[in-house]
Amino acid sequence: MIKWRLTSSWWRATWIWWYKIHWEITWHDLPSDERAWYGLRQPIWFHSDAALHYEQAARTHTSSAYRRCIGMVPEPQRSFRLHVSRVFGVKSLADFMCEGCAWPSQQDFVQRHLDFTLVSTTPGQQVKWLRVLYKEATQIVERLGERELVLQTPRAARRMIPHLGCKSGVKVCLIPAIPRSALLRIVWTPALPTKPHPMTVHSQRADEEQIKSFVKYGKHLRKILLPIFADLQFRLAFRLLPVRARFWFLEAVHPRIQYCVRDECDAIETEEHLFFECTLAAQLWGHLTQLVSPFFRVRPTWYDIALATKTRVRDEWEECEEVVHDAWHTLRAVTLHFIWTDRNRCLFDGRQPTPSLPALQVVFTTFAAHIRFFERRLYESEDKLALAKVVRAMKSQPAFGRFTDLHPGITSVRQTD
């Protein structure tokens, strides 16, 4: 037994948290004989399971049971039970049993736990309280199973840790061998969302499967992109970027707070306007969609750019589909990052927007650095051949072809002797 008033707030919060967990697998799922054996050896004084509680009054079939732990009694009876637990080593119902694992009679029970050295409580009062304790404990024992189960000698190799767990697919996992993902699902249930998912704001076509696909593919993109580029494309998809349209509540103080940072542009700065419709963005995507036109059947849209969807490739590129998507999404993420950083320079540093040609050169230079990383560290021999084929096709397009002619070898790894 414990003194609740002396416990720290952390232990109290931990106990309440443990009590509120609803496990999928409990000791009630055990066979009847093992269930009785397990219940008899559970900490009995303050157990959270109602099956190990004492039902104070008889109830009808329609009323719910009102039960309490046998340690939850008023003072001074509670202090006496604490004394019995400490002096006689009583931790569970099995500790009340006589030799041979038999449940004692009331007289034997009282005589075994009567303490004549306890001067604060008279023997007569002790007998009265011990009879009450025996009545409560006997009710719990009878609820656990038949009497003959109590008389059985337990096997030595029983499971002594709590029989709690959950299901991970079709596999039953018990403490302590519970996967972290399954444990999180048990101990914490997120509240149901009250607002639509941010990705559905970009397009109503973004259903639950599309969201799951983006999260799964995002793990792959984090492997092929530098963190700063992978983070920005994730924030764009989940609408975490502070575009000016989100500061509408400051319009009374700053009348043009929502408008685009370009002087000649009077549009509201939303994600779609900034990254796809504004002058610089529209010029960049015009060049880049033409650059990847040999690979895809359709022109990538704002929905494909914002949510990193896998555009369907042409039949002749199906063998290199994964490499084509790596190249496209790298180019997409690099372009999104440049547009965002150029916007921030205009907004916070007072600079003029970068012209499209220098902007395209910066995008191609960063893209070429990723291509060299693919060839040097990421890809195996077959993927390297596919990557070389993709780069050759991109060089056939005017914009990227002129850039590589001015910077020969920028997409290839330097060979050392």
Protein Blocks (a to p, Z undefined) as FASTA:
>chain_A
ZZfklpcfklmmmmmmmmmpccfbdfklpcfklmmmmmmmgcfklccbfklcccfbacdf
kbccddddfklccdfklmmmmmmmmmnopabfklmpcehiiacdfklmmmmmpcfklmkb
cfklmmmmmmmmmmmmmmmmmmnpcfklmmpccdfkbcfbdcddddehjaccddfbbcfk
lmmmmmpccdddfbdcfklmmpmklcfklmmmmmmmmmmmmmmpcfklmmmmmmmmnopa
ccfklmmmmmmmmmmlmpcfbfklccdcdfklmmmmmmklmmmmmmmmmmmmmmpmbdcd
fklmmnopacdddfklmmmmmmmmmmmmmmmmmmmmmmmmmmmmmmmnopacddfklmmm
mmmmmmmmmmmmmmmmmpcfklmmmmmmmmmmmmmpmklmmmmmmmghklpccddZZ
